[in-house]
Amino acid sequence: MIPRRRFVVAAAVVLAAPLVAEAQRAGKSPRIGVLVPAEPASLSEPNIAAFRQALHNLGYVDGQNCIVEYRYAHGVTERYKDLVLELIRVSVDIMVIGSGLAAIAAKNATQTIPIVFVGAASPVGDGLVASLARPGGNVTGLSVPFDEGFAGKWVELLKAAAPRTSGVVFLRDARNPLSARFSPHVLRAARALSLKLEVVEVQEIQELEGIFARKSTDKDVGLIVNGETLFFPHRSHMPELAAKYRLPAIYQYRVFVDAGGLMAYGFSLPDAWRRAATYVAKVLKGAKPADLPVEQATKFELIINLKTAKALGLTMSPSLLARADQVIE
């Protein structure tokens, strides 16, 4: 729990919620800053499309009565601070931040501009908010409770899809200290199923080919790929490597499966971005982030790619297919 603090704000600093509401009454279009951890993509990309459509449904149309400023980190976490400062320099009235680590960078940069995070795993533990019910500062948003049961399902589902699996390799972004929280949960789940676990920390994406090649020589090994900033921009390349080296893999987000991955289990990113738009609308209408409770994601999905399963020589059991929210033929 972090203590509540009072902030003395210079007259020149924009105090977001009341002044945004005043600006709207005066006819000024509010400026919304969006920091996306991955690479530049089309505005029709599912997450951004969901966010834009939700804003539109709430009465905010980019280029008509609001301006949306997009910044992309290209999968480089070290860019978060500079991108946040860019958004501050263009005088955004509110920020929407697409990862917990980026949200920390945003909060460190400003304690006055409202911040809405998308997908922070532990907003209280990471110091983003005082509590889920009453955030108490300039930050609120959508949390994803990646508890032990969640991480354990990656192991369980991978074993169910590839029953001969005797070892699991958990890939994680070595540059993101927050991702280390998954490791003990995955370890306990692996031990419960008598599986060997190896945690491989990846520093650069160029390491992946060598990692996949080495693991392909191990008998009956499967991969768990966390959907981190380092990996997300390469959501097509990683399934290609898994196919090349014939490694069954489970991913955190369905976009990896849409690109040819075997299966994914995690929360719905488009749904989270849609929910983030509701926070934006509330703040632009005068609500304070301090009074908007953090919402915890409840929509999780299991996606299975049968074409990939067949290519790997895997036969999915009827019970596993029945658990899937979607099966890609």
Order of alpha helices (4+ residues) and beta strands (2+ residues): alpha-beta-alpha-beta-alpha-beta-alpha-beta-beta-alpha-beta-alpha-beta-alpha-beta-alpha-beta-alpha-beta-alpha-beta-beta-alpha-alpha-beta
